[in-house]
Structure formats: C-alpha cells, structure tokens
Amino acid sequence: MKITEVRTLAKKKGVNPVGKSKETLIRAIQAAEHNRDCFNRGESTRCGQPNCAWRVDCK
C-alpha cells in the first residue's frame, strides 16, 4: 500500500499522519483497530495473522 493510502486510512481511524513514517502509521492504525502493533517487527512468519491487511509489506 502506498503512503498516501496509508495516510488516508490513518485519518479515517483517527490517527494523525503528520510527520509519521509509513511504518509508524501502520503500527498506529493497528493499535487503533485494537490489534497488535507488530508491523515490520520481524514477526511476519509467526504472528498468527495470515489475513492481515499489511501482510504483503510486512517483514
């Protein structure tokens, strides 16, 4: 997902996107959705969330 799309989604979730990186925004969105903020923390192969919206970009 492109950063512009992530910013738009962040705004919809009540997350202020100003001055935040894509990674930070995604983690904030995960937290706002009451999910683990695990994006790019090296857990993608064992996070247990195969249907995560961020799975494609996650490391």
CHARMM internal coordinates of N, CA and C (Angstrom, degrees):
IC EDIT
DIST 1 N 1 CA 1.4399
DIST 1 CA 1 C 1.5304
ANGL 1 N 1 CA 1 C 108.23
DIST 1 C 2 N 1.2942
ANGL 1 CA 1 C 2 N 115.91
DIHE 1 N 1 CA 1 C 2 N 137.71
DIST 2 N 2 CA 1.4626
ANGL 1 C 2 N 2 CA 121.23
DIHE 1 CA 1 C 2 N 2 CA -179.13
DIST 2 CA 2 C 1.5242
ANGL 2 N 2 CA 2 C 110.29
DIHE 1 C 2 N 2 CA 2 C -76.85
DIST 2 C 3 N 1.3284
ANGL 2 CA 2 C 3 N 115.73
DIHE 2 N 2 CA 2 C 3 N 154.86
DIST 3 N 3 CA 1.4581
ANGL 2 C 3 N 3 CA 121.67
DIHE 2 CA 2 C 3 N 3 CA -177.16
DIST 3 CA 3 C 1.5236
ANGL 3 N 3 CA 3 C 112.05
DIHE 2 C 3 N 3 CA 3 C -58.42
DIST 3 C 4 N 1.3236
ANGL 3 CA 3 C 4 N 118.30
DIHE 3 N 3 CA 3 C 4 N -35.17
DIST 4 N 4 CA 1.4706
ANGL 3 C 4 N 4 CA 120.02
DIHE 3 CA 3 C 4 N 4 CA 178.59
DIST 4 CA 4 C 1.5247
ANGL 4 N 4 CA 4 C 110.85
DIHE 3 C 4 N 4 CA 4 C -63.79
DIST 4 C 5 N 1.3199
ANGL 4 CA 4 C 5 N 116.36
DIHE 4 N 4 CA 4 C 5 N -38.06
DIST 5 N 5 CA 1.4632
ANGL 4 C 5 N 5 CA 120.42
DIHE 4 CA 4 C 5 N 5 CA 177.74
DIST 5 CA 5 C 1.5337
ANGL 5 N 5 CA 5 C 110.92
DIHE 4 C 5 N 5 CA 5 C -68.92
DIST 5 C 6 N 1.3162
ANGL 5 CA 5 C 6 N 116.04
DIHE 5 N 5 CA 5 C 6 N -38.89
DIST 6 N 6 CA 1.4589
ANGL 5 C 6 N 6 CA 120.53
DIHE 5 CA 5 C 6 N 6 CA 178.66
DIST 6 CA 6 C 1.5289
ANGL 6 N 6 CA 6 C 109.96
DIHE 5 C 6 N 6 CA 6 C -64.82
DIST 6 C 7 N 1.3246
ANGL 6 CA 6 C 7 N 117.26
DIHE 6 N 6 CA 6 C 7 N -41.60
DIST 7 N 7 CA 1.4729
ANGL 6 C 7 N 7 CA 120.90
DIHE 6 CA 6 C 7 N 7 CA 178.10
DIST 7 CA 7 C 1.5298
ANGL 7 N 7 CA 7 C 111.24
DIHE 6 C 7 N 7 CA 7 C -61.96
DIST 7 C 8 N 1.3214
ANGL 7 CA 7 C 8 N 116.18
DIHE 7 N 7 CA 7 C 8 N -42.78
DIST 8 N 8 CA 1.4635
ANGL 7 C 8 N 8 CA 120.33
DIHE 7 CA 7 C 8 N 8 CA 179.27
DIST 8 CA 8 C 1.5283
ANGL 8 N 8 CA 8 C 110.34
DIHE 7 C 8 N 8 CA 8 C -62.64
DIST 8 C 9 N 1.3134
ANGL 8 CA 8 C 9 N 116.78
DIHE 8 N 8 CA 8 C 9 N -45.06
DIST 9 N 9 CA 1.4623
ANGL 8 C 9 N 9 CA 120.84
DIHE 8 CA 8 C 9 N 9 CA 178.97
DIST 9 CA 9 C 1.5266
ANGL 9 N 9 CA 9 C 110.79
DIHE 8 C 9 N 9 CA 9 C -64.09
DIST 9 C 10 N 1.3234
ANGL 9 CA 9 C 10 N 116.17
DIHE 9 N 9 CA 9 C 10 N -40.10
DIST 10 N 10 CA 1.4662
ANGL 9 C 10 N 10 CA 120.13
DIHE 9 CA 9 C 10 N 10 CA 178.86
DIST 10 CA 10 C 1.5259
ANGL 10 N 10 CA 10 C 110.41
DIHE 9 C 10 N 10 CA 10 C -58.81
DIST 10 C 11 N 1.3171
ANGL 10 CA 10 C 11 N 116.95
DIHE 10 N 10 CA 10 C 11 N -46.20
DIST 11 N 11 CA 1.4613
ANGL 10 C 11 N 11 CA 120.90
DIHE 10 CA 10 C 11 N 11 CA 178.86
DIST 11 CA 11 C 1.5223
ANGL 11 N 11 CA 11 C 111.06
DIHE 10 C 11 N 11 CA 11 C -58.97
DIST 11 C 12 N 1.3253
ANGL 11 CA 11 C 12 N 117.01
DIHE 11 N 11 CA 11 C 12 N -41.82
DIST 12 N 12 CA 1.4675
ANGL 11 C 12 N 12 CA 121.32
DIHE 11 CA 11 C 12 N 12 CA 179.10
DIST 12 CA 12 C 1.5230
ANGL 12 N 12 CA 12 C 111.83
DIHE 11 C 12 N 12 CA 12 C -63.34
DIST 12 C 13 N 1.3271
ANGL 12 CA 12 C 13 N 116.19
DIHE 12 N 12 CA 12 C 13 N -29.83
DIST 13 N 13 CA 1.4683
ANGL 12 C 13 N 13 CA 121.71
DIHE 12 CA 12 C 13 N 13 CA -178.85
DIST 13 CA 13 C 1.5226
ANGL 13 N 13 CA 13 C 112.35
DIHE 12 C 13 N 13 CA 13 C -90.33
DIST 13 C 14 N 1.3449
ANGL 13 CA 13 C 14 N 116.57
DIHE 13 N 13 CA 13 C 14 N 0.62
DIST 14 N 14 CA 1.4540
ANGL 13 C 14 N 14 CA 120.37
DIHE 13 CA 13 C 14 N 14 CA 179.27
DIST 14 CA 14 C 1.5131
ANGL 14 N 14 CA 14 C 114.18
DIHE 13 C 14 N 14 CA 14 C 83.99
DIST 14 C 15 N 1.3219
ANGL 14 CA 14 C 15 N 116.67
DIHE 14 N 14 CA 14 C 15 N 18.83
DIST 15 N 15 CA 1.4678
ANGL 14 C 15 N 15 CA 122.30
DIHE 14 CA 14 C 15 N 15 CA 179.96
DIST 15 CA 15 C 1.5253
ANGL 15 N 15 CA 15 C 108.48
DIHE 14 C 15 N 15 CA 15 C -101.90
DIST 15 C 16 N 1.3178
ANGL 15 CA 15 C 16 N 116.87
DIHE 15 N 15 CA 15 C 16 N 127.43
DIST 16 N 16 CA 1.4575
ANGL 15 C 16 N 16 CA 121.39
DIHE 15 CA 15 C 16 N 16 CA 178.71
DIST 16 CA 16 C 1.5312
ANGL 16 N 16 CA 16 C 108.97
DIHE 15 C 16 N 16 CA 16 C -76.49
DIST 16 C 17 N 1.3374
ANGL 16 CA 16 C 17 N 118.38
DIHE 16 N 16 CA 16 C 17 N 116.46
DIST 17 N 17 CA 1.4589
ANGL 16 C 17 N 17 CA 121.06
DIHE 16 CA 16 C 17 N 17 CA -176.44
DIST 17 CA 17 C 1.5280
ANGL 17 N 17 CA 17 C 115.67
DIHE 16 C 17 N 17 CA 17 C -85.43
DIST 17 C 18 N 1.3120
ANGL 17 CA 17 C 18 N 117.66
DIHE 17 N 17 CA 17 C 18 N -5.48
DIST 18 N 18 CA 1.4615
ANGL 17 C 18 N 18 CA 121.07
DIHE 17 CA 17 C 18 N 18 CA -174.15
DIST 18 CA 18 C 1.5292
ANGL 18 N 18 CA 18 C 111.33
DIHE 17 C 18 N 18 CA 18 C -62.99
DIST 18 C 19 N 1.3390
ANGL 18 CA 18 C 19 N 114.74
DIHE 18 N 18 CA 18 C 19 N 125.66
DIST 19 N 19 CA 1.4554
ANGL 18 C 19 N 19 CA 121.75
DIHE 18 CA 18 C 19 N 19 CA 175.07
DIST 19 CA 19 C 1.5134
ANGL 19 N 19 CA 19 C 115.84
DIHE 18 C 19 N 19 CA 19 C 72.83
DIST 19 C 20 N 1.3188
ANGL 19 CA 19 C 20 N 117.32
DIHE 19 N 19 CA 19 C 20 N 12.94
DIST 20 N 20 CA 1.4674
ANGL 19 C 20 N 20 CA 120.43
DIHE 19 CA 19 C 20 N 20 CA -178.38
DIST 20 CA 20 C 1.5244
ANGL 20 N 20 CA 20 C 110.79
DIHE 19 C 20 N 20 CA 20 C -108.04
DIST 20 C 21 N 1.3136
ANGL 20 CA 20 C 21 N 115.42
DIHE 20 N 20 CA 20 C 21 N 144.32
DIST 21 N 21 CA 1.4610
ANGL 20 C 21 N 21 CA 120.93
DIHE 20 CA 20 C 21 N 21 CA 176.75
DIST 21 CA 21 C 1.5256
ANGL 21 N 21 CA 21 C 109.49
DIHE 20 C 21 N 21 CA 21 C -74.86
DIST 21 C 22 N 1.3007
ANGL 21 CA 21 C 22 N 115.49
DIHE 21 N 21 CA 21 C 22 N 166.06
DIST 22 N 22 CA 1.4633
ANGL 21 C 22 N 22 CA 121.14
DIHE 21 CA 21 C 22 N 22 CA 178.30
DIST 22 CA 22 C 1.5316
ANGL 22 N 22 CA 22 C 110.09
DIHE 21 C 22 N 22 CA 22 C -58.36
DIST 22 C 23 N 1.3107
ANGL 22 CA 22 C 23 N 116.32
DIHE 22 N 22 CA 22 C 23 N -44.79
DIST 23 N 23 CA 1.4647
ANGL 22 C 23 N 23 CA 121.02
DIHE 22 CA 22 C 23 N 23 CA -179.16
DIST 23 CA 23 C 1.5332
ANGL 23 N 23 CA 23 C 111.47
DIHE 22 C 23 N 23 CA 23 C -61.71
DIST 23 C 24 N 1.3075
ANGL 23 CA 23 C 24 N 116.82
DIHE 23 N 23 CA 23 C 24 N -45.67
DIST 24 N 24 CA 1.4597
ANGL 23 C 24 N 24 CA 121.56
DIHE 23 CA 23 C 24 N 24 CA 179.46
DIST 24 CA 24 C 1.5185
ANGL 24 N 24 CA 24 C 111.03
DIHE 23 C 24 N 24 CA 24 C -64.24
DIST 24 C 25 N 1.3193
ANGL 24 CA 24 C 25 N 116.34
DIHE 24 N 24 CA 24 C 25 N -40.91
DIST 25 N 25 CA 1.4689
ANGL 24 C 25 N 25 CA 120.40
DIHE 24 CA 24 C 25 N 25 CA 178.72
DIST 25 CA 25 C 1.5210
ANGL 25 N 25 CA 25 C 111.47
DIHE 24 C 25 N 25 CA 25 C -63.42
DIST 25 C 26 N 1.3125
ANGL 25 CA 25 C 26 N 116.87
DIHE 25 N 25 CA 25 C 26 N -44.85
DIST 26 N 26 CA 1.4584
ANGL 25 C 26 N 26 CA 120.24
DIHE 25 CA 25 C 26 N 26 CA -179.39
DIST 26 CA 26 C 1.5222
ANGL 26 N 26 CA 26 C 110.12
DIHE 25 C 26 N 26 CA 26 C -61.65
DIST 26 C 27 N 1.3129
ANGL 26 CA 26 C 27 N 117.35
DIHE 26 N 26 CA 26 C 27 N -43.16
DIST 27 N 27 CA 1.4697
ANGL 26 C 27 N 27 CA 120.12
DIHE 26 CA 26 C 27 N 27 CA 177.76
DIST 27 CA 27 C 1.5273
ANGL 27 N 27 CA 27 C 111.46
DIHE 26 C 27 N 27 CA 27 C -62.80
DIST 27 C 28 N 1.3275
ANGL 27 CA 27 C 28 N 116.83
DIHE 27 N 27 CA 27 C 28 N -38.36
DIST 28 N 28 CA 1.4631
ANGL 27 C 28 N 28 CA 120.81
DIHE 27 CA 27 C 28 N 28 CA 178.08
DIST 28 CA 28 C 1.5230
ANGL 28 N 28 CA 28 C 110.94
DIHE 27 C 28 N 28 CA 28 C -66.44
DIST 28 C 29 N 1.3202
ANGL 28 CA 28 C 29 N 116.84
DIHE 28 N 28 CA 28 C 29 N -38.37
DIST 29 N 29 CA 1.4634
ANGL 28 C 29 N 29 CA 121.29
DIHE 28 CA 28 C 29 N 29 CA 176.75
DIST 29 CA 29 C 1.5213
ANGL 29 N 29 CA 29 C 109.76
DIHE 28 C 29 N 29 CA 29 C -65.35
DIST 29 C 30 N 1.3294
ANGL 29 CA 29 C 30 N 117.21
DIHE 29 N 29 CA 29 C 30 N -44.01
DIST 30 N 30 CA 1.4575
ANGL 29 C 30 N 30 CA 120.62
DIHE 29 CA 29 C 30 N 30 CA 177.53
DIST 30 CA 30 C 1.5248
ANGL 30 N 30 CA 30 C 110.29
DIHE 29 C 30 N 30 CA 30 C -57.20
DIST 30 C 31 N 1.3115
ANGL 30 CA 30 C 31 N 117.21
DIHE 30 N 30 CA 30 C 31 N -45.40
DIST 31 N 31 CA 1.4654
ANGL 30 C 31 N 31 CA 121.09
DIHE 30 CA 30 C 31 N 31 CA -179.93
DIST 31 CA 31 C 1.5293
ANGL 31 N 31 CA 31 C 111.02
DIHE 30 C 31 N 31 CA 31 C -64.98
DIST 31 C 32 N 1.3391
ANGL 31 CA 31 C 32 N 116.96
DIHE 31 N 31 CA 31 C 32 N -40.65
DIST 32 N 32 CA 1.4656
ANGL 31 C 32 N 32 CA 121.21
DIHE 31 CA 31 C 32 N 32 CA 179.27
DIST 32 CA 32 C 1.5281
ANGL 32 N 32 CA 32 C 111.43
DIHE 31 C 32 N 32 CA 32 C -63.37
DIST 32 C 33 N 1.3230
ANGL 32 CA 32 C 33 N 115.69
DIHE 32 N 32 CA 32 C 33 N -28.40
DIST 33 N 33 CA 1.4681
ANGL 32 C 33 N 33 CA 120.87
DIHE 32 CA 32 C 33 N 33 CA 178.42
DIST 33 CA 33 C 1.5353
ANGL 33 N 33 CA 33 C 111.95
DIHE 32 C 33 N 33 CA 33 C -89.12
DIST 33 C 34 N 1.3198
ANGL 33 CA 33 C 34 N 116.40
DIHE 33 N 33 CA 33 C 34 N 6.80
DIST 34 N 34 CA 1.4713
ANGL 33 C 34 N 34 CA 123.03
DIHE 33 CA 33 C 34 N 34 CA -179.48
DIST 34 CA 34 C 1.5248
ANGL 34 N 34 CA 34 C 112.21
DIHE 33 C 34 N 34 CA 34 C 63.90
DIST 34 C 35 N 1.3342
ANGL 34 CA 34 C 35 N 114.72
DIHE 34 N 34 CA 34 C 35 N 36.50
DIST 35 N 35 CA 1.4593
ANGL 34 C 35 N 35 CA 121.68
DIHE 34 CA 34 C 35 N 35 CA 174.51
DIST 35 CA 35 C 1.5235
ANGL 35 N 35 CA 35 C 108.55
DIHE 34 C 35 N 35 CA 35 C -111.91
DIST 35 C 36 N 1.3127
ANGL 35 CA 35 C 36 N 115.58
DIHE 35 N 35 CA 35 C 36 N 165.52
DIST 36 N 36 CA 1.4637
ANGL 35 C 36 N 36 CA 119.57
DIHE 35 CA 35 C 36 N 36 CA 174.92
DIST 36 CA 36 C 1.5243
ANGL 36 N 36 CA 36 C 108.93
DIHE 35 C 36 N 36 CA 36 C -64.52
DIST 36 C 37 N 1.3098
ANGL 36 CA 36 C 37 N 117.32
DIHE 36 N 36 CA 36 C 37 N 138.40
DIST 37 N 37 CA 1.4675
ANGL 36 C 37 N 37 CA 120.90
DIHE 36 CA 36 C 37 N 37 CA 178.78
DIST 37 CA 37 C 1.5323
ANGL 37 N 37 CA 37 C 108.61
DIHE 36 C 37 N 37 CA 37 C -91.25
DIST 37 C 38 N 1.3141
ANGL 37 CA 37 C 38 N 114.99
DIHE 37 N 37 CA 37 C 38 N 69.66
DIST 38 N 38 CA 1.4650
ANGL 37 C 38 N 38 CA 121.79
DIHE 37 CA 37 C 38 N 38 CA -170.77
DIST 38 CA 38 C 1.5296
ANGL 38 N 38 CA 38 C 114.41
DIHE 37 C 38 N 38 CA 38 C -102.95
DIST 38 C 39 N 1.3135
ANGL 38 CA 38 C 39 N 118.85
DIHE 38 N 38 CA 38 C 39 N 4.14
DIST 39 N 39 CA 1.4575
ANGL 38 C 39 N 39 CA 121.34
DIHE 38 CA 38 C 39 N 39 CA -175.75
DIST 39 CA 39 C 1.5297
ANGL 39 N 39 CA 39 C 111.64
DIHE 38 C 39 N 39 CA 39 C -56.09
DIST 39 C 40 N 1.3275
ANGL 39 CA 39 C 40 N 115.21
DIHE 39 N 39 CA 39 C 40 N 126.88
DIST 40 N 40 CA 1.4742
ANGL 39 C 40 N 40 CA 124.08
DIHE 39 CA 39 C 40 N 40 CA 177.78
DIST 40 CA 40 C 1.5256
ANGL 40 N 40 CA 40 C 114.16
DIHE 39 C 40 N 40 CA 40 C 57.04
DIST 40 C 41 N 1.2989
ANGL 40 CA 40 C 41 N 116.63
DIHE 40 N 40 CA 40 C 41 N 35.67
DIST 41 N 41 CA 1.4631
ANGL 40 C 41 N 41 CA 120.79
DIHE 40 CA 40 C 41 N 41 CA 176.67
DIST 41 CA 41 C 1.5357
ANGL 41 N 41 CA 41 C 110.87
DIHE 40 C 41 N 41 CA 41 C -105.44
DIST 41 C 42 N 1.3438
ANGL 41 CA 41 C 42 N 116.04
DIHE 41 N 41 CA 41 C 42 N 15.86
DIST 42 N 42 CA 1.4534
ANGL 41 C 42 N 42 CA 120.40
DIHE 41 CA 41 C 42 N 42 CA 177.21
DIST 42 CA 42 C 1.5199
ANGL 42 N 42 CA 42 C 114.02
DIHE 41 C 42 N 42 CA 42 C 78.71
DIST 42 C 43 N 1.3263
ANGL 42 CA 42 C 43 N 116.72
DIHE 42 N 42 CA 42 C 43 N 19.96
DIST 43 N 43 CA 1.4612
ANGL 42 C 43 N 43 CA 121.35
DIHE 42 CA 42 C 43 N 43 CA -177.08
DIST 43 CA 43 C 1.5249
ANGL 43 N 43 CA 43 C 113.49
DIHE 42 C 43 N 43 CA 43 C -110.89
DIST 43 C 44 N 1.3036
ANGL 43 CA 43 C 44 N 117.90
DIHE 43 N 43 CA 43 C 44 N 6.79
DIST 44 N 44 CA 1.4657
ANGL 43 C 44 N 44 CA 120.47
DIHE 43 CA 43 C 44 N 44 CA -170.98
DIST 44 CA 44 C 1.5257
ANGL 44 N 44 CA 44 C 114.14
DIHE 43 C 44 N 44 CA 44 C -59.28
DIST 44 C 45 N 1.3100
ANGL 44 CA 44 C 45 N 117.72
DIHE 44 N 44 CA 44 C 45 N -28.88
DIST 45 N 45 CA 1.4631
ANGL 44 C 45 N 45 CA 119.30
DIHE 44 CA 44 C 45 N 45 CA -179.04
DIST 45 CA 45 C 1.5221
ANGL 45 N 45 CA 45 C 112.42
DIHE 44 C 45 N 45 CA 45 C -86.24
DIST 45 C 46 N 1.3315
ANGL 45 CA 45 C 46 N 117.44
DIHE 45 N 45 CA 45 C 46 N -11.72
DIST 46 N 46 CA 1.4565
ANGL 45 C 46 N 46 CA 119.39
DIHE 45 CA 45 C 46 N 46 CA -178.24
DIST 46 CA 46 C 1.5342
ANGL 46 N 46 CA 46 C 114.39
DIHE 45 C 46 N 46 CA 46 C -133.52
DIST 46 C 47 N 1.3109
ANGL 46 CA 46 C 47 N 117.52
DIHE 46 N 46 CA 46 C 47 N 16.97
DIST 47 N 47 CA 1.4620
ANGL 46 C 47 N 47 CA 120.45
DIHE 46 CA 46 C 47 N 47 CA -176.18
DIST 47 CA 47 C 1.5265
ANGL 47 N 47 CA 47 C 112.96
DIHE 46 C 47 N 47 CA 47 C -74.89
DIST 47 C 48 N 1.3325
ANGL 47 CA 47 C 48 N 116.77
DIHE 47 N 47 CA 47 C 48 N -21.75
DIST 48 N 48 CA 1.4546
ANGL 47 C 48 N 48 CA 119.74
DIHE 47 CA 47 C 48 N 48 CA 179.53
DIST 48 CA 48 C 1.5172
ANGL 48 N 48 CA 48 C 114.38
DIHE 47 C 48 N 48 CA 48 C 78.49
DIST 48 C 49 N 1.3238
ANGL 48 CA 48 C 49 N 116.88
DIHE 48 N 48 CA 48 C 49 N 15.82
DIST 49 N 49 CA 1.4623
ANGL 48 C 49 N 49 CA 121.30
DIHE 48 CA 48 C 49 N 49 CA -179.46
DIST 49 CA 49 C 1.5311
ANGL 49 N 49 CA 49 C 110.11
DIHE 48 C 49 N 49 CA 49 C -124.02
DIST 49 C 50 N 1.3151
ANGL 49 CA 49 C 50 N 117.94
DIHE 49 N 49 CA 49 C 50 N 70.76
DIST 50 N 50 CA 1.4640
ANGL 49 C 50 N 50 CA 120.79
DIHE 49 CA 49 C 50 N 50 CA -175.91
DIST 50 CA 50 C 1.5278
ANGL 50 N 50 CA 50 C 114.22
DIHE 49 C 50 N 50 CA 50 C -65.38
DIST 50 C 51 N 1.3205
ANGL 50 CA 50 C 51 N 118.23
DIHE 50 N 50 CA 50 C 51 N -19.21
DIST 51 N 51 CA 1.4664
ANGL 50 C 51 N 51 CA 121.25
DIHE 50 CA 50 C 51 N 51 CA -178.96
DIST 51 CA 51 C 1.5152
ANGL 51 N 51 CA 51 C 112.87
DIHE 50 C 51 N 51 CA 51 C -100.81
DIST 51 C 52 N 1.3140
ANGL 51 CA 51 C 52 N 117.08
DIHE 51 N 51 CA 51 C 52 N 15.09
DIST 52 N 52 CA 1.4588
ANGL 51 C 52 N 52 CA 121.53
DIHE 51 CA 51 C 52 N 52 CA -179.65
DIST 52 CA 52 C 1.5323
ANGL 52 N 52 CA 52 C 110.39
DIHE 51 C 52 N 52 CA 52 C -61.10
DIST 52 C 53 N 1.3249
ANGL 52 CA 52 C 53 N 115.63
DIHE 52 N 52 CA 52 C 53 N 138.16
DIST 53 N 53 CA 1.4622
ANGL 52 C 53 N 53 CA 121.40
DIHE 52 CA 52 C 53 N 53 CA -179.81
DIST 53 CA 53 C 1.5273
ANGL 53 N 53 CA 53 C 112.79
DIHE 52 C 53 N 53 CA 53 C -64.73
DIST 53 C 54 N 1.3227
ANGL 53 CA 53 C 54 N 117.07
DIHE 53 N 53 CA 53 C 54 N -20.73
DIST 54 N 54 CA 1.4681
ANGL 53 C 54 N 54 CA 121.91
DIHE 53 CA 53 C 54 N 54 CA -176.54
DIST 54 CA 54 C 1.5216
ANGL 54 N 54 CA 54 C 112.90
DIHE 53 C 54 N 54 CA 54 C -100.44
DIST 54 C 55 N 1.3024
ANGL 54 CA 54 C 55 N 117.32
DIHE 54 N 54 CA 54 C 55 N 1.24
DIST 55 N 55 CA 1.4731
ANGL 54 C 55 N 55 CA 123.43
DIHE 54 CA 54 C 55 N 55 CA -173.48
DIST 55 CA 55 C 1.5337
ANGL 55 N 55 CA 55 C 113.51
DIHE 54 C 55 N 55 CA 55 C -52.09
DIST 55 C 56 N 1.3085
ANGL 55 CA 55 C 56 N 117.52
DIHE 55 N 55 CA 55 C 56 N -41.19
DIST 56 N 56 CA 1.4577
ANGL 55 C 56 N 56 CA 122.25
DIHE 55 CA 55 C 56 N 56 CA -176.52
DIST 56 CA 56 C 1.5319
ANGL 56 N 56 CA 56 C 111.15
DIHE 55 C 56 N 56 CA 56 C -62.17
DIST 56 C 57 N 1.3122
ANGL 56 CA 56 C 57 N 117.09
DIHE 56 N 56 CA 56 C 57 N -39.17
DIST 57 N 57 CA 1.4644
ANGL 56 C 57 N 57 CA 122.17
DIHE 56 CA 56 C 57 N 57 CA -177.52
DIST 57 CA 57 C 1.5264
ANGL 57 N 57 CA 57 C 113.62
DIHE 56 C 57 N 57 CA 57 C -89.86
DIST 57 C 58 N 1.3169
ANGL 57 CA 57 C 58 N 117.41
DIHE 57 N 57 CA 57 C 58 N -11.96
DIST 58 N 58 CA 1.4631
ANGL 57 C 58 N 58 CA 121.77
DIHE 57 CA 57 C 58 N 58 CA -172.70
DIST 58 CA 58 C 1.5339
ANGL 58 N 58 CA 58 C 112.43
DIHE 57 C 58 N 58 CA 58 C -77.70
DIST 58 C 59 N 1.3309
ANGL 58 CA 58 C 59 N 114.97
DIHE 58 N 58 CA 58 C 59 N 146.24
DIST 59 N 59 CA 1.4547
ANGL 58 C 59 N 59 CA 121.56
DIHE 58 CA 58 C 59 N 59 CA 179.03
DIST 59 CA 59 C 1.5075
ANGL 59 N 59 CA 59 C 109.73
DIHE 58 C 59 N 59 CA 59 C -120.16
END
COOR INIT
IC SEED 1 N 1 CA 1 C
IC BUILD
